[in-house]
Amino acid sequence: ADEFDTDGAVNSSDWFQEIVPPNSWGWHNGEFQHYTNRLDNSYVQDGKLHIVAKRETYNAYGVTLDYTSARLNSNFSFTYGRVDVRAKLPRGVGTWPAIWMLGRSHGNHWNPFVKPWPDCGEIDIIEHWGIDSGRVQSALHNLSSYGATVNKGAYPLPTVSDSFHVYSLNWSPNEMAFMVDDEVFYVYNPPVKNAATWPYDDPQFMILNVAMGSAWHTIDPNFQQSKMEVDQVRGYQ
């Protein structure tokens, strides 16, 4: 669990601030942000984690972009259990916050690369597009469904940027159930579980981020700044 009780920088023993851009020096999905490890983009205050997306000219790795934000990868991974994340999501056309998980076999700063995406499996506990402000979505990406994925479920939530809600995953060896405020709205339980449909018997680590724009999601030209606030992250065995 992380209750974000200590003001200041994000706890580096719990979270790794991802700043190195993959995919030939640009983020996947045609996004327009640089992720930084600055306090401008991620910090803890008043018992909450703040991930701030901003319009600003920022250069890194020889590339200048017009937006900055933060992406936090957890320094822990696990297999099965329940995850509850209490959060309030940003507003603004172009914002793309996500609370998600990626197979540890994909590799990160503390684990060697073994499997490419989507072979490693991805679990999107919740994601939200500012252009569709009254709805959130959960999805599974794997070899049987990626890109134009079919393993997904949506939930109407008009107060997504006004109020805190608890976004949950209940992950067992047999199925995954996705919830908002304890209400199940999508269950993934493929009848055949193999490497293509169920790469979910291996550990996954968590990711919290706010992306800006994408190949299919333009940004409001008047956008200046918005943030995702996370009150708590809890995992139950």
Phi and psi restraints in degrees (value plus and minus 20) as a CYANA .aco file:
   2 ASP   PHI    -154.2  -114.2
   2 ASP   PSI      98.2   138.2
   3 GLU   PHI    -118.9   -78.9
   3 GLU   PSI     -22.6    17.4
   4 PHE   PHI      34.5    74.5
   4 PHE   PSI      34.9    74.9
   5 ASP   PHI    -112.1   -72.1
   5 ASP   PSI     -32.4     7.6
   6 THR   PHI    -130.8   -90.8
   6 THR   PSI      96.6   136.6
   7 ASP   PHI     -85.0   -45.0
   7 ASP   PSI     129.6   169.6
   8 GLY   PHI      99.0   139.0
   8 GLY   PSI    -165.1  -125.1
   9 ALA   PHI     -88.3   -48.3
   9 ALA   PSI     135.2   175.2
  10 VAL   PHI     -83.2   -43.2
  10 VAL   PSI     122.0   162.0
  11 ASN   PHI     -85.9   -45.9
  11 ASN   PSI      90.6   130.6
  12 SER   PHI     -92.1   -52.1
  12 SER   PSI     -34.6     5.4
  13 SER   PHI     -97.2   -57.2
  13 SER   PSI     -42.3    -2.3
  14 ASP   PHI    -117.9   -77.9
  14 ASP   PSI     -53.5   -13.5
  15 TRP   PHI    -153.9  -113.9
  15 TRP   PSI     121.7   161.7
  16 PHE   PHI    -127.8   -87.8
  16 PHE   PSI     107.1   147.1
  17 GLN   PHI    -108.2   -68.2
  17 GLN   PSI      85.2   125.2
  18 GLU   PHI     -92.9   -52.9
  18 GLU   PSI     102.8   142.8
  19 ILE   PHI    -148.1  -108.1
  19 ILE   PSI     -34.1     5.9
  20 VAL   PHI    -101.9   -61.9
  20 VAL   PSI      99.6   139.6
  21 PRO   PHI     -98.4   -58.4
  21 PRO   PSI     108.5   148.5
  22 PRO   PHI    -104.3   -64.3
  22 PRO   PSI    -192.3  -152.3
  23 ASN   PHI      40.0    80.0
  23 ASN   PSI      35.3    75.3
  24 SER   PHI      37.6    77.6
  24 SER   PSI      28.1    68.1
  25 TRP   PHI      52.4    92.4
  25 TRP   PSI       3.7    43.7
  26 GLY   PHI    -169.5  -129.5
  26 GLY   PSI     128.2   168.2
  27 TRP   PHI     -91.7   -51.7
  27 TRP   PSI     131.1   171.1
  28 HIS   PHI     -77.2   -37.2
  28 HIS   PSI     136.2   176.2
  29 ASN   PHI      52.3    92.3
  29 ASN   PSI      -7.4    32.6
  30 GLY   PHI      47.6    87.6
  30 GLY   PSI      14.8    54.8
  31 GLU   PHI     -94.9   -54.9
  31 GLU   PSI     144.2   184.2
  32 PHE   PHI    -137.3   -97.3
  32 PHE   PSI      -5.6    34.4
  33 GLN   PHI    -128.8   -88.8
  33 GLN   PSI     132.5   172.5
  34 HIS   PHI    -114.8   -74.8
  34 HIS   PSI     112.9   152.9
  35 TYR   PHI    -107.8   -67.8
  35 TYR   PSI     113.7   153.7
  36 THR   PHI    -144.7  -104.7
  36 THR   PSI     148.3   188.3
  37 ASN   PHI    -129.1   -89.1
  37 ASN   PSI       4.4    44.4
  38 ARG   PHI    -102.2   -62.2
  38 ARG   PSI     134.1   174.1
  39 LEU   PHI     -84.0   -44.0
  39 LEU   PSI     -41.5    -1.5
  40 ASP   PHI     -80.2   -40.2
  40 ASP   PSI     -50.2   -10.2
  41 ASN   PHI    -129.4   -89.4
  41 ASN   PSI     -39.8     0.2
  42 SER   PHI    -174.4  -134.4
  42 SER   PSI     111.0   151.0
  43 TYR   PHI    -183.3  -143.3
  43 TYR   PSI     145.3   185.3
  44 VAL   PHI    -131.8   -91.8
  44 VAL   PSI     111.3   151.3
  45 GLN   PHI    -174.1  -134.1
  45 GLN   PSI     116.6   156.6
  46 ASP   PHI      34.7    74.7
  46 ASP   PSI      19.4    59.4
  47 GLY   PHI      57.5    97.5
  47 GLY   PSI      -3.0    37.0
  48 LYS   PHI    -159.6  -119.6
  48 LYS   PSI     125.3   165.3
  49 LEU   PHI    -102.9   -62.9
  49 LEU   PSI     113.5   153.5
  50 HIS   PHI    -135.8   -95.8
  50 HIS   PSI     102.7   142.7
  51 ILE   PHI    -133.2   -93.2
  51 ILE   PSI      93.5   133.5
  52 VAL   PHI    -130.2   -90.2
  52 VAL   PSI     102.6   142.6
  53 ALA   PHI    -116.1   -76.1
  53 ALA   PSI     111.1   151.1
  54 LYS   PHI    -153.4  -113.4
  54 LYS   PSI     128.0   168.0
  55 ARG   PHI    -106.3   -66.3
  55 ARG   PSI      96.9   136.9
  56 GLU   PHI    -185.0  -145.0
  56 GLU   PSI     129.8   169.8
  57 THR   PHI     -99.4   -59.4
  57 THR   PSI     102.2   142.2
  58 TYR   PHI    -161.2  -121.2
  58 TYR   PSI     112.1   152.1
  59 ASN   PHI    -132.3   -92.3
  59 ASN   PSI     112.0   152.0
  60 ALA   PHI    -171.2  -131.2
  60 ALA   PSI     122.0   162.0
  61 TYR   PHI      37.0    77.0
  61 TYR   PSI       9.7    49.7
  62 GLY   PHI      56.3    96.3
  62 GLY   PSI      -8.2    31.8
  63 VAL   PHI    -140.7  -100.7
  63 VAL   PSI     108.8   148.8
  64 THR   PHI    -123.1   -83.1
  64 THR   PSI     106.1   146.1
  65 LEU   PHI    -145.5  -105.5
  65 LEU   PSI     147.3   187.3
  66 ASP   PHI    -120.2   -80.2
  66 ASP   PSI     -16.8    23.2
  67 TYR   PHI    -161.5  -121.5
  67 TYR   PSI     129.5   169.5
  68 THR   PHI    -148.2  -108.2
  68 THR   PSI     137.0   177.0
  69 SER   PHI    -183.1  -143.1
  69 SER   PSI    -182.7  -142.7
  70 ALA   PHI    -161.2  -121.2
  70 ALA   PSI     130.7   170.7
  71 ARG   PHI    -153.8  -113.8
  71 ARG   PSI     104.3   144.3
  72 LEU   PHI    -133.2   -93.2
  72 LEU   PSI     102.9   142.9
  73 ASN   PHI    -122.3   -82.3
  73 ASN   PSI     113.3   153.3
  74 SER   PHI     -90.7   -50.7
  74 SER   PSI     126.6   166.6
  75 ASN   PHI    -108.9   -68.9
  75 ASN   PSI      -3.1    36.9
  76 PHE   PHI    -152.7  -112.7
  76 PHE   PSI     136.4   176.4
  77 SER   PHI    -162.0  -122.0
  77 SER   PSI     141.5   181.5
  78 PHE   PHI    -180.4  -140.4
  78 PHE   PSI     147.9   187.9
  79 THR   PHI    -147.6  -107.6
  79 THR   PSI     104.4   144.4
  80 TYR   PHI      50.0    90.0
  80 TYR   PSI     139.1   179.1
  81 GLY   PHI     104.9   144.9
  81 GLY   PSI    -190.7  -150.7
  82 ARG   PHI    -138.6   -98.6
  82 ARG   PSI     120.4   160.4
  83 VAL   PHI    -140.4  -100.4
  83 VAL   PSI     110.7   150.7
  84 ASP   PHI    -142.8  -102.8
  84 ASP   PSI     106.4   146.4
  85 VAL   PHI    -146.4  -106.4
  85 VAL   PSI      96.6   136.6
  86 ARG   PHI    -114.8   -74.8
  86 ARG   PSI      98.0   138.0
  87 ALA   PHI    -169.9  -129.9
  87 ALA   PSI     138.2   178.2
  88 LYS   PHI    -140.6  -100.6
  88 LYS   PSI     107.9   147.9
  89 LEU   PHI    -113.9   -73.9
  89 LEU   PSI     135.8   175.8
  90 PRO   PHI     -89.9   -49.9
  90 PRO   PSI     146.6   186.6
  91 ARG   PHI    -140.3  -100.3
  91 ARG   PSI     138.9   178.9
  92 GLY   PHI     102.6   142.6
  92 GLY   PSI     112.5   152.5
  93 VAL   PHI     -84.7   -44.7
  93 VAL   PSI     104.2   144.2
  94 GLY   PHI      94.6   134.6
  94 GLY   PSI     -44.2    -4.2
  95 THR   PHI     -92.6   -52.6
  95 THR   PSI     123.6   163.6
  96 TRP   PHI    -162.7  -122.7
  96 TRP   PSI      56.7    96.7
  97 PRO   PHI     -98.1   -58.1
  97 PRO   PSI     132.0   172.0
  98 ALA   PHI    -169.8  -129.8
  98 ALA   PSI     124.1   164.1
  99 ILE   PHI    -140.5  -100.5
  99 ILE   PSI      89.0   129.0
 100 TRP   PHI    -169.1  -129.1
 100 TRP   PSI     158.1   198.1
 101 MET   PHI    -159.6  -119.6
 101 MET   PSI     130.8   170.8
 102 LEU   PHI    -156.2  -116.2
 102 LEU   PSI     122.1   162.1
 103 GLY   PHI     -79.0   -39.0
 103 GLY   PSI     111.7   151.7
 104 ARG   PHI     -80.6   -40.6
 104 ARG   PSI     -44.8    -4.8
 105 SER   PHI     -85.0   -45.0
 105 SER   PSI     -37.2     2.8
 106 HIS   PHI     -89.5   -49.5
 106 HIS   PSI     -41.1    -1.1
 107 GLY   PHI      72.2   112.2
 107 GLY   PSI     127.3   167.3
 108 ASN   PHI    -179.5  -139.5
 108 ASN   PSI    -182.0  -142.0
 109 HIS   PHI     -87.9   -47.9
 109 HIS   PSI     -36.2     3.8
 110 TRP   PHI    -141.2  -101.2
 110 TRP   PSI     -11.4    28.6
 111 ASN   PHI    -165.5  -125.5
 111 ASN   PSI     113.2   153.2
 112 PRO   PHI     -89.5   -49.5
 112 PRO   PSI     132.8   172.8
 113 PHE   PHI     -88.5   -48.5
 113 PHE   PSI     110.9   150.9
 114 VAL   PHI    -145.0  -105.0
 114 VAL   PSI     -70.4   -30.4
 115 LYS   PHI    -141.8  -101.8
 115 LYS   PSI     119.9   159.9
 116 PRO   PHI     -95.7   -55.7
 116 PRO   PSI     147.2   187.2
 117 TRP   PHI    -101.0   -61.0
 117 TRP   PSI     118.3   158.3
 118 PRO   PHI    -117.2   -77.2
 118 PRO   PSI     -10.5    29.5
 119 ASP   PHI     -74.9   -34.9
 119 ASP   PSI     -54.1   -14.1
 120 CYS   PHI     -93.0   -53.0
 120 CYS   PSI     -39.0     1.0
 121 GLY   PHI      66.4   106.4
 121 GLY   PSI     117.5   157.5
 122 GLU   PHI    -152.4  -112.4
 122 GLU   PSI     118.1   158.1
 123 ILE   PHI    -142.5  -102.5
 123 ILE   PSI      90.7   130.7
 124 ASP   PHI    -112.5   -72.5
 124 ASP   PSI      78.1   118.1
 125 ILE   PHI     -81.3   -41.3
 125 ILE   PSI     -63.7   -23.7
 126 ILE   PHI    -179.0  -139.0
 126 ILE   PSI     123.3   163.3
 127 GLU   PHI    -163.4  -123.4
 127 GLU   PSI     140.1   180.1
 128 HIS   PHI    -169.7  -129.7
 128 HIS   PSI     116.4   156.4
 129 TRP   PHI    -130.5   -90.5
 129 TRP   PSI     108.5   148.5
 130 GLY   PHI     -79.3   -39.3
 130 GLY   PSI     -44.6    -4.6
 131 ILE   PHI     -93.4   -53.4
 131 ILE   PSI     -35.9     4.1
 132 ASP   PHI    -146.1  -106.1
 132 ASP   PSI      46.3    86.3
 133 SER   PHI     -87.5   -47.5
 133 SER   PSI     -39.8     0.2
 134 GLY   PHI    -119.3   -79.3
 134 GLY   PSI       4.3    44.3
 135 ARG   PHI    -170.2  -130.2
 135 ARG   PSI     123.1   163.1
 136 VAL   PHI    -140.4  -100.4
 136 VAL   PSI     144.6   184.6
 137 GLN   PHI    -162.8  -122.8
 137 GLN   PSI     126.1   166.1
 138 SER   PHI    -136.0   -96.0
 138 SER   PSI     132.2   172.2
 139 ALA   PHI    -177.2  -137.2
 139 ALA   PSI     138.0   178.0
 140 LEU   PHI    -140.8  -100.8
 140 LEU   PSI     111.3   151.3
 141 HIS   PHI    -135.8   -95.8
 141 HIS   PSI     109.5   149.5
 142 ASN   PHI    -179.5  -139.5
 142 ASN   PSI    -196.1  -156.1
 143 LEU   PHI     -83.2   -43.2
 143 LEU   PSI     -42.4    -2.4
 144 SER   PHI    -105.2   -65.2
 144 SER   PSI     -34.0     6.0
 145 SER   PHI    -183.5  -143.5
 145 SER   PSI      84.2   124.2
 146 TYR   PHI    -171.6  -131.6
 146 TYR   PSI     146.4   186.4
 147 GLY   PHI      51.1    91.1
 147 GLY   PSI    -124.9   -84.9
 148 ALA   PHI    -102.3   -62.3
 148 ALA   PSI      49.7    89.7
 149 THR   PHI     -87.7   -47.7
 149 THR   PSI     127.7   167.7
 150 VAL   PHI    -128.3   -88.3
 150 VAL   PSI     -30.5     9.5
 151 ASN   PHI    -108.8   -68.8
 151 ASN   PSI      62.6   102.6
 152 LYS   PHI    -176.1  -136.1
 152 LYS   PSI     138.9   178.9
 153 GLY   PHI    -167.1  -127.1
 153 GLY   PSI     121.7   161.7
 154 ALA   PHI    -131.6   -91.6
 154 ALA   PSI     135.7   175.7
 155 TYR   PHI    -159.3  -119.3
 155 TYR   PSI     103.6   143.6
 156 PRO   PHI     -89.9   -49.9
 156 PRO   PSI     110.4   150.4
 157 LEU   PHI    -171.8  -131.8
 157 LEU   PSI      62.0   102.0
 158 PRO   PHI     -86.0   -46.0
 158 PRO   PSI     -38.3     1.7
 159 THR   PHI    -120.6   -80.6
 159 THR   PSI       1.0    41.0
 160 VAL   PHI     -77.4   -37.4
 160 VAL   PSI     -52.7   -12.7
 161 SER   PHI    -124.1   -84.1
 161 SER   PSI     -19.7    20.3
 162 ASP   PHI    -125.1   -85.1
 162 ASP   PSI     -46.6    -6.6
 163 SER   PHI    -156.1  -116.1
 163 SER   PSI     138.6   178.6
 164 PHE   PHI    -100.4   -60.4
 164 PHE   PSI     118.7   158.7
 165 HIS   PHI    -153.2  -113.2
 165 HIS   PSI     135.3   175.3
 166 VAL   PHI    -119.0   -79.0
 166 VAL   PSI      98.0   138.0
 167 TYR   PHI    -122.5   -82.5
 167 TYR   PSI     105.3   145.3
 168 SER   PHI    -151.5  -111.5
 168 SER   PSI     131.7   171.7
 169 LEU   PHI    -148.9  -108.9
 169 LEU   PSI     111.0   151.0
 170 ASN   PHI    -133.4   -93.4
 170 ASN   PSI      88.2   128.2
 171 TRP   PHI    -133.5   -93.5
 171 TRP   PSI      94.7   134.7
 172 SER   PHI    -138.9   -98.9
 172 SER   PSI     153.6   193.6
 173 PRO   PHI     -84.9   -44.9
 173 PRO   PSI     -32.7     7.3
 174 ASN   PHI    -128.4   -88.4
 174 ASN   PSI     -50.3   -10.3
 175 GLU   PHI    -181.3  -141.3
 175 GLU   PSI     149.5   189.5
 176 MET   PHI    -146.4  -106.4
 176 MET   PSI     111.4   151.4
 177 ALA   PHI    -136.8   -96.8
 177 ALA   PSI     112.2   152.2
 178 PHE   PHI    -129.9   -89.9
 178 PHE   PSI     117.1   157.1
 179 MET   PHI    -156.4  -116.4
 179 MET   PSI     130.6   170.6
 180 VAL   PHI    -141.3  -101.3
 180 VAL   PSI     101.8   141.8
 181 ASP   PHI      30.2    70.2
 181 ASP   PSI      25.1    65.1
 182 ASP   PHI      52.8    92.8
 182 ASP   PSI     -16.0    24.0
 183 GLU   PHI    -116.7   -76.7
 183 GLU   PSI      97.3   137.3
 184 VAL   PHI     -92.6   -52.6
 184 VAL   PSI     108.0   148.0
 185 PHE   PHI    -145.3  -105.3
 185 PHE   PSI     -30.1     9.9
 186 TYR   PHI    -174.1  -134.1
 186 TYR   PSI     115.1   155.1
 187 VAL   PHI    -146.8  -106.8
 187 VAL   PSI     110.6   150.6
 188 TYR   PHI    -129.6   -89.6
 188 TYR   PSI      98.4   138.4
 189 ASN   PHI    -171.6  -131.6
 189 ASN   PSI      57.5    97.5
 190 PRO   PHI     -84.5   -44.5
 190 PRO   PSI     118.1   158.1
 191 PRO   PHI     -84.5   -44.5
 191 PRO   PSI     -50.5   -10.5
 192 VAL   PHI    -132.5   -92.5
 192 VAL   PSI     100.5   140.5
 193 LYS   PHI    -128.0   -88.0
 193 LYS   PSI      91.7   131.7
 194 ASN   PHI    -163.3  -123.3
 194 ASN   PSI    -189.5  -149.5
 195 ALA   PHI     -82.1   -42.1
 195 ALA   PSI     -46.8    -6.8
 196 ALA   PHI    -101.3   -61.3
 196 ALA   PSI     -58.1   -18.1
 197 THR   PHI    -120.6   -80.6
 197 THR   PSI     -41.6    -1.6
 198 TRP   PHI    -163.3  -123.3
 198 TRP   PSI      51.0    91.0
 199 PRO   PHI    -105.8   -65.8
 199 PRO   PSI      14.4    54.4
 200 TYR   PHI    -132.3   -92.3
 200 TYR   PSI       6.9    46.9
 201 ASP   PHI    -122.1   -82.1
 201 ASP   PSI     -13.6    26.4
 202 ASP   PHI    -131.9   -91.9
 202 ASP   PSI     139.8   179.8
 203 PRO   PHI     -82.3   -42.3
 203 PRO   PSI     128.1   168.1
 204 GLN   PHI    -146.6  -106.6
 204 GLN   PSI     128.7   168.7
 205 PHE   PHI    -130.9   -90.9
 205 PHE   PSI     139.3   179.3
 206 MET   PHI    -114.6   -74.6
 206 MET   PSI     133.3   173.3
 207 ILE   PHI    -157.2  -117.2
 207 ILE   PSI     114.5   154.5
 208 LEU   PHI    -141.6  -101.6
 208 LEU   PSI     104.5   144.5
 209 ASN   PHI    -176.3  -136.3
 209 ASN   PSI     142.6   182.6
 210 VAL   PHI    -147.2  -107.2
 210 VAL   PSI      88.2   128.2
 211 ALA   PHI    -106.7   -66.7
 211 ALA   PSI     144.1   184.1
 212 MET   PHI    -145.5  -105.5
 212 MET   PSI      95.4   135.4
 213 GLY   PHI      49.5    89.5
 213 GLY   PSI    -199.8  -159.8
 214 SER   PHI    -193.6  -153.6
 214 SER   PSI    -197.1  -157.1
 215 ALA   PHI     -83.8   -43.8
 215 ALA   PSI     -40.4    -0.4
 216 TRP   PHI    -142.3  -102.3
 216 TRP   PSI      -9.9    30.1
 217 HIS   PHI    -160.0  -120.0
 217 HIS   PSI      75.7   115.7
 218 THR   PHI     -97.5   -57.5
 218 THR   PSI     144.4   184.4
 219 ILE   PHI    -127.6   -87.6
 219 ILE   PSI     116.9   156.9
 220 ASP   PHI     -77.3   -37.3
 220 ASP   PSI     104.2   144.2
 221 PRO   PHI     -83.8   -43.8
 221 PRO   PSI     -35.6     4.4
 222 ASN   PHI    -114.0   -74.0
 222 ASN   PSI     -19.5    20.5
 223 PHE   PHI     -83.4   -43.4
 223 PHE   PSI     116.1   156.1
 224 GLN   PHI    -140.3  -100.3
 224 GLN   PSI     -68.5   -28.5
 225 GLN   PHI    -187.0  -147.0
 225 GLN   PSI     122.3   162.3
 226 SER   PHI    -178.8  -138.8
 226 SER   PSI     144.4   184.4
 227 LYS   PHI    -163.0  -123.0
 227 LYS   PSI     133.9   173.9
 228 MET   PHI    -119.2   -79.2
 228 MET   PSI     109.4   149.4
 229 GLU   PHI    -128.4   -88.4
 229 GLU   PSI     108.9   148.9
 230 VAL   PHI    -137.8   -97.8
 230 VAL   PSI      98.6   138.6
 231 ASP   PHI    -102.8   -62.8
 231 ASP   PSI     -56.3   -16.3
 232 GLN   PHI    -183.5  -143.5
 232 GLN   PSI     130.3   170.3
 233 VAL   PHI    -146.3  -106.3
 233 VAL   PSI     102.6   142.6
 234 ARG   PHI    -153.6  -113.6
 234 ARG   PSI     115.4   155.4
 235 GLY   PHI    -140.7  -100.7
 235 GLY   PSI     117.7   157.7
 236 TYR   PHI    -141.8  -101.8
 236 TYR   PSI     112.2   152.2
